[in-house]
């Protein structure tokens, strides 16, 4: 039949259900017509009759009858040379399945109201030798700097997303805080509930647990704290440190207004996603570390604090 196409499934679509594949590439094809094409065997996978829920494999061949009018328009993603070089300079780890970047403070992970550029907008510049662009597997706040882990294919993205949900990837953050905690090490067990645009410690909130260790102090005025979230609540470290009386410098949402930022320090949020242990997904010891932002290094040195 003239117009019939045989299309090979790309690695980016490995594991996708047939109905979702058609929704992606032929968005104008109605479900009733799709089902009819399946029943009349006009759509086949690897020469065999297929069902809507048939799982596709990379390299499989899909027989497609003439559907030119239902095709999705060709999308030409464009990232400028300047932005490409910028996002590529953030890469701190790369293998066949995983990319890790060191995101600067102020760059959102995904676009939203008032956001001009996000990591998500720049992913096409991180394909390198692969056909497909990497995918987001978790989030960090726009104003938090540091490690962001991306999956380079569908399988690794699913594995990483699952690992983040199950909290099997140990994450360590570094925070410059006002004040000094009563205890130099400890656990913060305080349930968190979203109220408006903030997380509040509430008895009816979700379980939230953070461990911390004080690395250094400036008398009773400032402390450099290493914190690890053992649950994944929004703004968890920010809300928990404020709860124990040591809000993060530059945190306008959770910072106590009685703490005024000295003019010599940056007004940016002093929270950095510092280390992540990828051993659970890489199957060998692998801790990735992100260098601190320039303003964090400058302010830590200015206060005479030491990373221990």
C-alpha positions as CSV (number, residue, x, y, z in Angstrom):
1,X,0.0,0.0,0.0
2,X,1.4,3.4,-1.0
3,X,2.2,5.6,1.9
4,X,2.8,2.8,4.4
5,X,5.8,3.5,6.7
6,X,8.0,1.1,8.6
7,X,9.4,3.1,11.6
8,X,12.1,1.8,13.9
9,X,11.6,2.5,17.6
10,X,14.3,4.8,19.0
11,X,16.1,4.0,22.2
12,X,14.4,7.1,23.8
13,X,11.0,5.2,23.4
14,X,12.2,1.8,24.7
15,X,9.6,0.3,27.1
16,X,6.9,2.7,26.0
17,X,3.3,1.4,25.3
18,X,2.2,1.4,21.7
19,X,-0.8,3.7,22.4
20,X,1.5,6.2,24.2
21,X,3.9,6.1,21.2
22,X,1.1,7.0,18.8
23,X,-0.1,9.7,21.1
24,X,3.4,11.2,21.1
25,X,4.1,11.0,17.3
26,X,0.5,11.1,15.9
27,X,-1.4,13.3,18.3
28,X,-4.2,14.0,15.9
29,X,-5.1,10.3,15.6
30,X,-8.3,9.6,17.4
31,X,-8.4,6.6,19.8
32,X,-11.4,5.1,18.0
33,X,-9.5,5.1,14.7
34,X,-6.3,3.8,16.4
35,X,-8.3,0.9,17.8
36,X,-9.8,0.2,14.3
37,X,-6.4,0.2,12.7
38,X,-5.2,-2.3,15.3
39,X,-8.3,-4.5,14.8
40,X,-7.8,-4.5,11.0
41,X,-4.1,-5.3,11.4
42,X,-3.1,-2.1,9.6
43,X,-0.8,-1.3,12.6
44,X,1.7,-4.1,13.4
45,X,4.9,-4.4,15.5
46,X,7.7,-6.6,14.1
47,X,5.2,-8.0,11.5
48,X,2.8,-9.2,14.1
49,X,-0.6,-8.1,15.3
50,X,-0.3,-5.6,18.1
51,X,-2.4,-4.4,21.0
52,X,-2.7,-0.9,22.5
53,X,-0.7,-2.0,25.5
54,X,2.1,-3.7,23.5
55,X,5.4,-2.6,25.1
56,X,7.9,-1.4,22.5
57,X,11.6,-2.3,22.4
58,X,14.4,-0.2,20.9
59,X,14.9,-1.3,17.3
60,X,11.4,-2.8,16.9
61,X,9.6,-2.0,13.6
62,X,6.2,-0.5,13.6
63,X,4.0,-0.7,10.4
64,X,2.1,2.5,10.0
65,X,-0.6,3.0,7.4
66,X,-0.9,6.5,5.7
67,X,-1.3,8.9,8.6
68,X,0.4,12.0,7.3
69,X,-2.3,14.4,8.6
70,X,-2.1,13.0,12.1
71,X,1.6,13.4,12.5
72,X,3.1,15.7,15.1
73,X,4.8,18.7,13.6
74,X,8.6,18.5,13.5
75,X,10.0,20.2,16.5
76,X,13.3,21.9,16.2
77,X,14.8,22.5,19.6
78,X,17.4,25.2,19.6
79,X,19.9,26.1,22.3
80,X,22.3,28.9,21.4
81,X,26.1,28.2,21.3
82,X,26.5,30.4,24.4
83,X,23.8,28.5,26.4
84,X,25.1,25.2,25.2
85,X,28.6,26.0,26.4
86,X,27.2,27.2,29.7
87,X,25.2,24.1,30.5
88,X,27.9,21.8,29.3
89,X,30.4,23.5,31.6
90,X,28.2,22.4,34.6
91,X,28.7,18.7,34.0
92,X,30.7,17.1,36.8
93,X,29.9,13.4,36.0
94,X,29.0,11.5,32.9
95,X,28.7,7.8,31.9
96,X,26.5,5.9,29.5
97,X,23.4,6.2,31.7
98,X,23.8,9.2,34.0
99,X,24.8,12.9,33.8
100,X,25.3,15.0,36.9
101,X,25.5,18.8,36.7
102,X,26.5,21.5,39.2
103,X,23.5,23.9,38.9
104,X,24.2,27.5,39.9
105,X,21.9,29.4,42.3
106,X,19.2,31.3,40.4
107,X,18.7,28.7,37.6
108,X,15.4,27.0,37.9
109,X,15.2,23.2,37.1
110,X,11.9,23.7,35.2
111,X,10.3,26.7,33.7
112,X,7.4,28.6,35.4
113,X,5.9,32.0,35.9
114,X,8.6,34.6,35.5
115,X,11.3,32.1,34.5
116,X,13.2,32.9,31.2
117,X,15.5,29.9,31.1
118,X,15.6,26.6,33.0
119,X,17.7,23.4,33.0
120,X,14.8,21.7,31.2
121,X,15.1,24.2,28.4
122,X,18.8,23.4,27.9
123,X,18.7,19.6,27.9
124,X,19.2,19.4,24.1
125,X,22.7,20.7,24.6
126,X,23.5,17.7,26.9
127,X,23.0,14.9,24.4
128,X,26.8,14.6,23.6
129,X,27.2,11.3,21.8
130,X,23.7,10.1,22.4
131,X,20.6,10.3,20.2
132,X,18.3,11.5,23.0
133,X,18.5,14.3,25.4
134,X,18.8,13.5,29.1
135,X,15.8,13.6,31.5
136,X,15.2,15.1,34.9
137,X,15.0,12.6,37.7
138,X,14.5,14.9,40.7
139,X,14.4,18.6,41.6
140,X,16.3,21.2,43.7
141,X,15.1,24.7,44.5
142,X,15.9,27.5,42.0
143,X,18.0,29.3,44.6
144,X,19.8,26.2,45.8
145,X,23.1,25.5,44.0
146,X,24.7,22.1,43.4
147,X,24.1,18.6,42.2
148,X,21.3,17.7,39.8
149,X,21.1,14.1,38.4
150,X,19.9,13.4,34.9
151,X,19.1,10.1,33.2
152,X,20.5,9.6,29.8
153,X,17.9,7.0,28.7
154,X,14.5,5.8,29.7
155,X,15.7,2.8,31.8
156,X,18.2,4.8,33.8
157,X,15.7,7.6,34.3
158,X,13.2,5.2,35.8
159,X,15.9,3.6,38.0
160,X,17.1,7.0,39.3
161,X,13.6,8.4,39.8
162,X,12.7,5.3,41.8
163,X,15.9,5.6,43.9
164,X,15.2,9.2,44.7
165,X,11.6,8.4,45.8
166,X,12.9,5.5,48.0
167,X,15.7,7.7,49.3
168,X,18.5,5.2,48.5
169,X,20.8,7.8,47.1
170,X,22.5,9.5,50.1
171,X,22.6,13.3,49.6
172,X,24.6,15.8,51.6
173,X,24.0,19.5,51.5
174,X,26.2,22.4,52.9
175,X,24.5,25.3,54.5
176,X,25.9,28.6,56.0
177,X,23.5,29.4,58.8
178,X,22.8,32.2,61.3
179,X,23.5,31.1,64.9
180,X,24.7,27.7,66.2
181,X,22.6,24.6,67.0
182,X,22.5,23.5,70.6
183,X,24.0,20.2,69.6
184,X,26.9,19.8,67.2
185,X,25.3,16.7,65.6
186,X,21.8,15.4,65.7
187,X,18.5,14.5,64.0
188,X,15.6,16.9,63.2
189,X,12.4,14.9,63.4
190,X,9.7,17.4,62.6
191,X,6.7,16.7,60.3
192,X,6.2,19.2,57.5
193,X,2.9,20.5,56.0
194,X,2.6,22.8,53.1
195,X,0.8,26.0,54.1
196,X,0.5,28.5,51.3
197,X,4.0,28.7,49.6
198,X,5.9,27.5,52.7
199,X,6.4,24.3,54.7
200,X,5.5,24.5,58.3
201,X,6.3,22.1,61.2
202,X,3.0,20.7,62.1
203,X,1.8,17.6,63.9
204,X,-0.5,16.8,61.0
205,X,2.3,17.2,58.5
206,X,4.2,14.5,56.6
207,X,7.1,12.6,58.3
208,X,10.4,14.5,57.7
209,X,13.8,13.6,59.0
210,X,17.1,15.4,58.6
211,X,20.5,14.6,60.1
212,X,23.1,17.3,60.5
213,X,26.6,18.0,61.7
214,X,28.2,21.3,62.5
215,X,31.5,21.7,60.7
216,X,32.7,25.0,62.1
217,X,31.4,28.1,63.8
218,X,32.0,31.8,64.2
219,X,31.4,32.2,67.9
220,X,27.6,32.1,68.3
221,X,26.9,34.1,65.2
222,X,27.3,31.7,62.2
223,X,27.7,28.0,61.7
224,X,28.7,25.9,58.7
225,X,26.4,22.8,58.7
226,X,26.4,19.6,56.7
227,X,22.8,18.3,56.4
228,X,21.4,15.1,54.9
229,X,17.6,14.8,54.2
230,X,16.5,11.2,54.9
231,X,13.0,12.0,53.5
232,X,12.2,14.2,50.5
233,X,9.9,16.9,51.5
234,X,9.8,20.3,49.7
235,X,12.2,22.8,51.3
236,X,13.0,20.2,54.0
237,X,16.5,21.4,55.0
238,X,15.5,25.1,54.9
239,X,12.4,24.5,57.1
240,X,14.2,22.1,59.5
241,X,17.2,24.3,60.1
242,X,15.0,27.3,60.7
243,X,12.9,25.2,63.1
244,X,16.0,24.5,65.3
245,X,16.9,28.2,65.3
246,X,19.6,28.4,62.7
247,X,18.0,29.7,59.4
248,X,20.1,29.6,56.3
249,X,21.8,32.9,55.3
250,X,19.9,34.4,52.4
251,X,16.8,32.4,52.9
252,X,14.1,35.1,52.6
253,X,11.3,32.5,52.9
254,X,12.4,30.8,56.1
255,X,15.0,33.1,57.5
256,X,14.3,34.8,60.8
257,X,14.0,38.6,60.2
258,X,16.0,39.3,63.3
259,X,19.1,38.0,61.5
260,X,20.3,40.7,59.1
261,X,22.8,39.7,56.4
262,X,26.0,41.7,56.9
263,X,26.8,43.9,53.9
264,X,30.0,41.9,53.2
265,X,28.0,38.7,52.5
266,X,26.0,37.8,49.4
267,X,22.3,38.1,49.6
268,X,21.9,34.7,47.8
269,X,20.7,31.5,49.5
270,X,23.7,29.8,51.1
271,X,22.6,26.2,50.5
272,X,24.5,23.9,48.2
273,X,23.7,20.3,47.1
274,X,27.3,19.2,47.8
275,X,27.6,15.4,47.5
276,X,25.6,12.4,46.3
277,X,26.3,8.7,46.6
278,X,25.3,7.0,43.3
279,X,26.5,3.6,44.4
280,X,22.9,2.2,44.6
281,X,22.4,2.7,40.9
282,X,25.9,2.4,39.6
283,X,26.6,-0.8,41.6
284,X,30.0,0.4,42.8
285,X,31.3,3.0,45.2
286,X,30.7,6.4,43.5
287,X,30.3,9.6,45.4
288,X,30.0,12.7,43.2
289,X,30.9,16.1,44.7
290,X,30.1,19.6,43.4
291,X,32.5,22.5,43.9
292,X,30.9,25.4,45.8
293,X,29.6,28.5,44.1
294,X,32.0,31.5,44.1
295,X,29.9,33.5,46.5
296,X,29.7,30.6,49.0
297,X,33.5,30.2,48.8
298,X,34.0,33.9,49.3
299,X,31.6,34.2,52.2
300,X,33.0,31.1,54.0
301,X,36.5,32.4,53.6
302,X,35.5,35.9,54.7
303,X,34.0,34.5,58.0
304,X,37.1,32.3,58.5
305,X,35.2,29.1,58.4
306,X,36.8,25.7,57.6
307,X,35.3,22.7,55.8
308,X,36.2,19.8,58.1
